[in-house]
Amino acid sequence: MFLALNASFRRQFEFVQQTWVNNPKFGGLYDERDPLIGHVPKEGQHFSIPADPARRRLSNLATFVSMRGGGYFFVPGLTALEWLSHRTP
């Protein structure tokens, strides 16, 4: 189960998804996505583990996370909560 509470869905959650998780060149990598939660292409996933003097590359990783459903739920901000608290029934 995953839960994220963000002030700006586009600037925070979607940014992390696109820029970090599914970016194949993030952090100096080449053609690799996050092996745990990134989108796995049909030809299989590979991931490099940095090491000295040479990196170790894992190939054909299994899919670790599968999507079963989801939803976007909105929580009112402090201004809206204050406004609601002053309303009379």
Contacts in CASP RR format, 6 or more apart in sequence:
PFRMAT RR
TARGET T0000
AUTHOR 0000-0000-0000
METHOD contacts of the structure
MODEL  1
MFLALNASFRRQFEFVQQTWVNNPKFGGLYDERDPLIGHVPKEGQHFSIP
ADPARRRLSNLATFVSMRGGGYFFVPGLTALEWLSHRTP
4 12 0 8 1.000
4 13 0 8 1.000
5 75 0 8 1.000
6 12 0 8 1.000
6 13 0 8 1.000
9 72 0 8 1.000
19 26 0 8 1.000
20 26 0 8 1.000
20 34 0 8 1.000
21 33 0 8 1.000
21 34 0 8 1.000
21 37 0 8 1.000
21 38 0 8 1.000
22 33 0 8 1.000
22 34 0 8 1.000
22 38 0 8 1.000
22 39 0 8 1.000
23 33 0 8 1.000
24 30 0 8 1.000
24 31 0 8 1.000
24 32 0 8 1.000
24 33 0 8 1.000
25 31 0 8 1.000
29 48 0 8 1.000
31 46 0 8 1.000
32 46 0 8 1.000
32 47 0 8 1.000
32 48 0 8 1.000
33 39 0 8 1.000
33 40 0 8 1.000
33 45 0 8 1.000
35 45 0 8 1.000
35 47 0 8 1.000
35 58 0 8 1.000
35 61 0 8 1.000
35 64 0 8 1.000
36 64 0 8 1.000
36 65 0 8 1.000
37 64 0 8 1.000
37 65 0 8 1.000
38 65 0 8 1.000
40 61 0 8 1.000
40 63 0 8 1.000
44 59 0 8 1.000
44 60 0 8 1.000
44 61 0 8 1.000
45 60 0 8 1.000
45 61 0 8 1.000
45 63 0 8 1.000
46 57 0 8 1.000
46 58 0 8 1.000
46 59 0 8 1.000
46 60 0 8 1.000
46 61 0 8 1.000
47 57 0 8 1.000
47 58 0 8 1.000
47 61 0 8 1.000
48 55 0 8 1.000
48 56 0 8 1.000
48 57 0 8 1.000
48 58 0 8 1.000
49 55 0 8 1.000
49 56 0 8 1.000
49 57 0 8 1.000
49 58 0 8 1.000
76 84 0 8 1.000
END
